[in-house]
């Protein structure tokens, strides 16, 4: 996935929307900040998730952090490979390290998220 | 802590310029890590690591009454110290609650004390409250000095070329005074908070960057890494060492925490001694190690139960890079404390099975004995 084509939540999740199917992951910046990943807890297929609410947690040596749903909808696929090898997330945050796919309620919600340039500006300002 | 603007160590700008991720810790801006906590941890276990611990409190005591003052305020018996020896000690309040754990250094006639950054003000206050009639003077040298820890199997080889005294003459929990880099007056102790061979250096604040950079250069060939507070915590945790605010607090008995050996009730009355005598008889709980089956971490405050009954609380939980496991220290009922006991820990709402294991989790392998001469 080319990050410049993605949308980003202020809580560092990225979204690739294809029709009504959103692939969700964590930004490289967020993954680099976490370092030393240990485990990730993701929802089950069929679970409802709500925009800006927690959909799971990622735990590193340092801390536990919530992962937030960037859009509302129903989980239709979970990246089970992460359960066995959470390092996929550090290695390929925009590829094999994706988290879940969501069938979104309202594709227009995407407009509330930042494009890549706006996200880059935000993290440069904050850090 | 109280400071609106965190204090900065003399190495603060160096940390920032070299990728240190700065956090506020106990009123100080400190690096939690530079690269990865696990990499920094492993550098100390296998090679050598460098820590800025200038945030620790450094107090000096001068005067004829220094020993009696320290012995009244601290629980261990400082009169047993010989010159250049160091003692682990505790400070209790009148109710036997712990104010801090400290190291007491005996010079010739003077004493120094190193305390936790978070408790420096409380430690000084406690000394001042028990200063009536004391013929001694306390000086807070924290800001005038810097403190650096060099820890790991290659610590001696890293430090020796920079120091004008033989390091192998310094025994464990002893210190010496000498010169670093030819002209920097240094107190060098064989102490640390990692479970490895190592040294802690106290030097003038204005020499900190020069000494730090010289140590990094000297240790380059051994794979030295600057290490942050993250690795400092996982290293001390594996070594089963207590941390104030976790295994120690004003509500945890030193006898429950397994530190009764640092409370010398037979030395006579001292601050907290009456309450500590009672605690010794019924400490209530005991500190144990727990090994979780899964990888999630049981962080401080997670509750421990056995057969559906609450038996205790986690004081520290961490992922152990050396043992590749999620481990915890907990204060639990003595009846659930036997090695091998199965318990469950509530980790953020989900029960995780765990087993009581011995402390420390990690012990440094002793150097192999030299091959016999044939």
Interface residues (C-beta under 8 A of the other chain):
Chain A: X35 X36 X38 X39 X57 X59 X61 X62 X64
Chain B: X32 X33 X35 X36 X37 X38 X230 X234 X294 X295 X296 X297 X299 X318 X319 X321 X326 X348
